[in-house]
Amino acid sequence: MSKLKKLARRIKHDVLTVYFVARNPSTPILVKLIALAVAACALSPIDLIPDFIPVLGYWDDVIFLPLGIMLVIPLTPTSIVEVSRAQAAELAVQPVSKYAPTVVIVIWLLCAWALGYWLLDLEST
């Protein structure tokens, strides 16, 4: 299990690196497009193949993502990769807010309450 956690952290760091490679203005356009596609696939809440499909559902996470990373990193000039890795490492050590999830949940609950109130109000008219 420890190896899986270490591998997941490595892939997370590499996805951030690929994201910063895509945002770097010095990155060649073809590499930038591939890096942007890989980062979008990794960071998007919408999967290329939905996870509920047996076996195939996790292919984009387990196979396509590492292959995309393995394609982008060698195609990118070394100096850009080093800068992007440093940016990814810097982002990874930034403090995480403990209150932000609470605020988001409260906003969702308020929206649900407002929707329920609105629907009940519609029924009474």
GROMACS elastic network, one bead per residue, 0.5 to 0.9 nm:
[ bonds ]
;  ai    aj funct       b0    kb
    1     4     6  0.51531   500
    1     5     6  0.63686   500
    1     6     6  0.86831   500
    2     5     6  0.51640   500
    2     6     6  0.61854   500
    2     7     6  0.85677   500
    3     6     6  0.50560   500
    3     7     6  0.60482   500
    3     8     6  0.85413   500
    4     8     6  0.60417   500
    4     9     6  0.85807   500
    5     8     6  0.50486   500
    5     9     6  0.62117   500
    5    10     6  0.85845   500
    6     9     6  0.51783   500
    6    10     6  0.62059   500
    6    11     6  0.87127   500
    7    11     6  0.61776   500
    7    12     6  0.85639   500
    8    11     6  0.51387   500
    8    12     6  0.61197   500
    8    13     6  0.85986   500
    9    12     6  0.50227   500
    9    13     6  0.61556   500
    9    14     6  0.85490   500
   10    13     6  0.51016   500
   10    14     6  0.60935   500
   10    15     6  0.85790   500
   11    15     6  0.60114   500
   11    16     6  0.85644   500
   11    65     6  0.84976   500
   11    66     6  0.73252   500
   11    69     6  0.84600   500
   12    15     6  0.51275   500
   12    16     6  0.63596   500
   12    17     6  0.86255   500
   13    16     6  0.51712   500
   13    17     6  0.61863   500
   13    18     6  0.87043   500
   13    85     6  0.78066   500
   13    88     6  0.62886   500
   13    89     6  0.72464   500
   13    92     6  0.77409   500
   14    18     6  0.60886   500
   14    19     6  0.84713   500
   14    66     6  0.88879   500
   14    69     6  0.69219   500
   14    73     6  0.88613   500
   14    85     6  0.77301   500
   14    88     6  0.79960   500
   15    18     6  0.50346   500
   15    19     6  0.61244   500
   15    20     6  0.86806   500
   15    38     6  0.78392   500
   15    39     6  0.61067   500
   15    42     6  0.70009   500
   15    43     6  0.82820   500
   15    65     6  0.84140   500
   15    66     6  0.89810   500
   15    69     6  0.71475   500
   15    88     6  0.86410   500
   16    20     6  0.62773   500
   16    21     6  0.85645   500
   16    39     6  0.76137   500
   16    84     6  0.79838   500
   16    85     6  0.78254   500
   16    87     6  0.82856   500
   16    88     6  0.53211   500
   16    89     6  0.85753   500
   16    91     6  0.85171   500
   16    92     6  0.88353   500
   17    20     6  0.51736   500
   17    21     6  0.61299   500
   17    22     6  0.86715   500
   17    73     6  0.87501   500
   17    81     6  0.72363   500
   17    82     6  0.88695   500
   17    83     6  0.87236   500
   17    84     6  0.50646   500
   17    85     6  0.50981   500
   17    86     6  0.82153   500
   17    87     6  0.74087   500
   17    88     6  0.54388   500
   17    89     6  0.85355   500
   18    22     6  0.62049   500
   18    23     6  0.87112   500
   18    32     6  0.89853   500
   18    35     6  0.55946   500
   18    36     6  0.76484   500
   18    38     6  0.74748   500
   18    39     6  0.62788   500
   18    69     6  0.69124   500
   18    72     6  0.70849   500
   18    73     6  0.74259   500
   18    81     6  0.82720   500
   18    84     6  0.74321   500
   18    85     6  0.85341   500
   18    88     6  0.89740   500
   19    22     6  0.51668   500
   19    23     6  0.64586   500
   19    24     6  0.88588   500
   19    35     6  0.65909   500
   19    36     6  0.65879   500
   19    38     6  0.81007   500
   19    39     6  0.53045   500
   19    40     6  0.82654   500
   19    84     6  0.80960   500
   19    88     6  0.86464   500
   20    24     6  0.61331   500
   20    35     6  0.87466   500
   20    80     6  0.88397   500
   20    81     6  0.85712   500
   20    83     6  0.84160   500
   20    84     6  0.51161   500
   20    85     6  0.79601   500
   20    87     6  0.71874   500
   20    88     6  0.73309   500
   21    24     6  0.52596   500
   21    25     6  0.85837   500
   21    26     6  0.87858   500
   21    27     6  0.66147   500
   21    31     6  0.84029   500
   21    32     6  0.68742   500
   21    35     6  0.67304   500
   21    36     6  0.83696   500
   21    72     6  0.85571   500
   21    73     6  0.86372   500
   21    76     6  0.77004   500
   21    80     6  0.66223   500
   21    81     6  0.66321   500
   21    83     6  0.84670   500
   21    84     6  0.57527   500
   21    85     6  0.87554   500
   22    25     6  0.80375   500
   22    27     6  0.69585   500
   22    29     6  0.89037   500
   22    31     6  0.75386   500
   22    33     6  0.70870   500
   22    34     6  0.80361   500
   22    35     6  0.51606   500
   22    36     6  0.52824   500
   22    37     6  0.89383   500
   22    39     6  0.80675   500
   23    26     6  0.88269   500
   23    27     6  0.79730   500
   23    32     6  0.75163   500
   23    35     6  0.89028   500
   23    36     6  0.80907   500
   24    27     6  0.56377   500
   24    32     6  0.81106   500
   24    80     6  0.74343   500
   24    84     6  0.80287   500
   25    28     6  0.81614   500
   25    29     6  0.89797   500
   25    32     6  0.87889   500
   26    29     6  0.87435   500
   26    80     6  0.74524   500
   27    30     6  0.84147   500
   27    31     6  0.66405   500
   27    32     6  0.58797   500
   27    76     6  0.68675   500
   27    77     6  0.75735   500
   27    80     6  0.70807   500
   28    31     6  0.54540   500
   28    32     6  0.60047   500
   28    33     6  0.87259   500
   28    76     6  0.76648   500
   28    77     6  0.87026   500
   29    33     6  0.61558   500
   29    34     6  0.86833   500
   30    33     6  0.52073   500
   30    34     6  0.63620   500
   30    35     6  0.85727   500
   31    34     6  0.51240   500
   31    35     6  0.59263   500
   31    36     6  0.83674   500
   31    71     6  0.89261   500
   31    72     6  0.63601   500
   31    73     6  0.89795   500
   31    75     6  0.65453   500
   31    76     6  0.66057   500
   32    35     6  0.50513   500
   32    36     6  0.59369   500
   32    37     6  0.85523   500
   32    72     6  0.84961   500
   32    76     6  0.87188   500
   33    36     6  0.50594   500
   33    37     6  0.62158   500
   33    38     6  0.86832   500
   34    37     6  0.51175   500
   34    38     6  0.62222   500
   34    39     6  0.85925   500
   34    68     6  0.77733   500
   34    71     6  0.83834   500
   34    72     6  0.67829   500
   35    38     6  0.50964   500
   35    39     6  0.60090   500
   35    40     6  0.83770   500
   35    68     6  0.77140   500
   35    69     6  0.78465   500
   35    71     6  0.87569   500
   35    72     6  0.59456   500
   35    73     6  0.87896   500
   36    39     6  0.51456   500
   36    40     6  0.59160   500
   36    41     6  0.84128   500
   37    40     6  0.51182   500
   37    41     6  0.60278   500
   37    42     6  0.85455   500
   37    68     6  0.86234   500
   38    41     6  0.51151   500
   38    42     6  0.61467   500
   38    43     6  0.85835   500
   38    64     6  0.85037   500
   38    65     6  0.66323   500
   38    68     6  0.57805   500
   38    69     6  0.71338   500
   38    72     6  0.84606   500
   39    42     6  0.50498   500
   39    43     6  0.59265   500
   39    44     6  0.81294   500
   39    65     6  0.86601   500
   39    68     6  0.89140   500
   39    69     6  0.88906   500
   40    43     6  0.52261   500
   40    44     6  0.55018   500
   41    44     6  0.54833   500
   41    45     6  0.84373   500
   41    46     6  0.79743   500
   41    47     6  0.70395   500
   41    48     6  0.71180   500
   41    60     6  0.82136   500
   41    61     6  0.88172   500
   41    65     6  0.76537   500
   42    45     6  0.82527   500
   42    47     6  0.83459   500
   42    60     6  0.86058   500
   42    61     6  0.74902   500
   42    65     6  0.67386   500
   43    46     6  0.86779   500
   44    47     6  0.69564   500
   46    49     6  0.85705   500
   46    50     6  0.77773   500
   47    50     6  0.54061   500
   47    51     6  0.72875   500
   47    57     6  0.83777   500
   47    58     6  0.89991   500
   47    60     6  0.73859   500
   47    61     6  0.84691   500
   48    51     6  0.89877   500
   48    57     6  0.85077   500
   48    60     6  0.64204   500
   49    52     6  0.86822   500
   49    53     6  0.76213   500
   49    56     6  0.69787   500
   49    57     6  0.52473   500
   49    58     6  0.74027   500
   49    59     6  0.74956   500
   49    60     6  0.65183   500
   50    53     6  0.60215   500
   50    56     6  0.81803   500
   50    57     6  0.51097   500
   50    58     6  0.77980   500
   50    60     6  0.89843   500
   51    54     6  0.74077   500
   51    55     6  0.83928   500
   51    56     6  0.75538   500
   51    58     6  0.56583   500
   51    59     6  0.86900   500
   52    55     6  0.87008   500
   52    56     6  0.86795   500
   52    57     6  0.59159   500
   52    58     6  0.86091   500
   53    56     6  0.58984   500
   53    58     6  0.82238   500
   54    57     6  0.58621   500
   54    58     6  0.81413   500
   55    58     6  0.63193   500
   55    59     6  0.72817   500
   56    59     6  0.52960   500
   56    60     6  0.80322   500
   57    60     6  0.71385   500
   57    61     6  0.83274   500
   58    61     6  0.52961   500
   58    62     6  0.59751   500
   58    63     6  0.80478   500
   59    62     6  0.50547   500
   59    63     6  0.51519   500
   59    64     6  0.64093   500
   59    65     6  0.85135   500
   60    63     6  0.56532   500
   60    65     6  0.60247   500
   60    66     6  0.89409   500
   61    64     6  0.62419   500
   61    65     6  0.55035   500
   61    66     6  0.78605   500
   62    65     6  0.63899   500
   62    66     6  0.68544   500
   62    67     6  0.89695   500
   63    66     6  0.57490   500
   63    67     6  0.61767   500
   63    68     6  0.86132   500
   64    67     6  0.51146   500
   64    68     6  0.59717   500
   64    69     6  0.85923   500
   65    68     6  0.50938   500
   65    69     6  0.62562   500
   65    70     6  0.85985   500
   66    69     6  0.50193   500
   66    70     6  0.60275   500
   66    71     6  0.85272   500
   67    71     6  0.61240   500
   67    72     6  0.87042   500
   68    71     6  0.50364   500
   68    72     6  0.61998   500
   68    73     6  0.87107   500
   69    72     6  0.52129   500
   69    73     6  0.61210   500
   69    74     6  0.88457   500
   70    73     6  0.57963   500
   70    74     6  0.68798   500
   70    75     6  0.89706   500
   71    74     6  0.61729   500
   71    75     6  0.66013   500
   72    75     6  0.52987   500
   72    76     6  0.61998   500
   73    76     6  0.53503   500
   73    77     6  0.82083   500
   73    78     6  0.84584   500
   73    81     6  0.69251   500
   74    77     6  0.76137   500
   74    78     6  0.82202   500
   74    81     6  0.89917   500
   75    78     6  0.89189   500
   76    79     6  0.84009   500
   76    80     6  0.67411   500
   76    81     6  0.64695   500
   77    80     6  0.55486   500
   77    81     6  0.64752   500
   77    82     6  0.89111   500
   78    81     6  0.50585   500
   78    82     6  0.61663   500
   78    83     6  0.86670   500
   79    82     6  0.51736   500
   79    83     6  0.62832   500
   79    84     6  0.85791   500
   80    83     6  0.51598   500
   80    84     6  0.60119   500
   80    85     6  0.84892   500
   81    84     6  0.50233   500
   81    85     6  0.59777   500
   81    86     6  0.85160   500
   82    85     6  0.51333   500
   82    86     6  0.62121   500
   82    87     6  0.86678   500
   83    86     6  0.51332   500
   83    87     6  0.62653   500
   83    88     6  0.86808   500
   84    87     6  0.50085   500
   84    88     6  0.61145   500
   84    89     6  0.85675   500
   85    89     6  0.60834   500
   85    90     6  0.84987   500
   86    89     6  0.50828   500
   86    90     6  0.61047   500
   86    91     6  0.85921   500
   87    90     6  0.50493   500
   87    91     6  0.61564   500
   87    92     6  0.86021   500
   88    91     6  0.51034   500
   88    92     6  0.61318   500
   88    93     6  0.88851   500
   89    92     6  0.50579   500
   89    93     6  0.65332   500
   90    93     6  0.55349   500
   90    94     6  0.66748   500
   91    94     6  0.54146   500
   91    95     6  0.88830   500
   92    95     6  0.83484   500
   93    96     6  0.86637   500
   96    99     6  0.89999   500
   96   100     6  0.87171   500
   97   100     6  0.56447   500
   97   101     6  0.79832   500
   98   101     6  0.68082   500
   98   102     6  0.77104   500
   99   102     6  0.52466   500
   99   103     6  0.63246   500
   99   104     6  0.88210   500
  100   103     6  0.50987   500
  100   104     6  0.62505   500
  100   105     6  0.86580   500
  101   104     6  0.50885   500
  101   105     6  0.61291   500
  101   106     6  0.85713   500
  102   105     6  0.51324   500
  102   106     6  0.61202   500
  102   107     6  0.85880   500
  103   106     6  0.51295   500
  103   107     6  0.61783   500
  103   108     6  0.86721   500
  104   107     6  0.51142   500
  104   108     6  0.62348   500
  104   109     6  0.86589   500
  105   108     6  0.50743   500
  105   109     6  0.61405   500
  105   110     6  0.85736   500
  106   109     6  0.50633   500
  106   110     6  0.61086   500
  106   111     6  0.85586   500
  107   110     6  0.50967   500
  107   111     6  0.61597   500
  107   112     6  0.86118   500
  108   111     6  0.50393   500
  108   112     6  0.61326   500
  108   113     6  0.85485   500
  109   112     6  0.50019   500
  109   113     6  0.60533   500
  109   114     6  0.85295   500
  110   114     6  0.60726   500
  110   115     6  0.85277   500
  111   114     6  0.50477   500
  111   115     6  0.60958   500
  111   116     6  0.85457   500
  112   115     6  0.50778   500
  112   116     6  0.61207   500
  112   117     6  0.85218   500
  113   116     6  0.50869   500
  113   117     6  0.60652   500
  113   118     6  0.85091   500
  114   117     6  0.50146   500
  114   118     6  0.60225   500
  114   119     6  0.85419   500
  115   118     6  0.50131   500
  115   119     6  0.60848   500
  115   120     6  0.85558   500
  116   119     6  0.50837   500
  116   120     6  0.60958   500
  116   121     6  0.84357   500
  117   120     6  0.51816   500
  117   121     6  0.60609   500
  117   122     6  0.86572   500
  118   121     6  0.50051   500
  118   122     6  0.62513   500
  118   123     6  0.88407   500
  119   122     6  0.50763   500
  119   123     6  0.64788   500
  119   124     6  0.89444   500
  120   123     6  0.51766   500
  120   124     6  0.65081   500
  121   124     6  0.53056   500
  121   125     6  0.66890   500
  122   125     6  0.54619   500
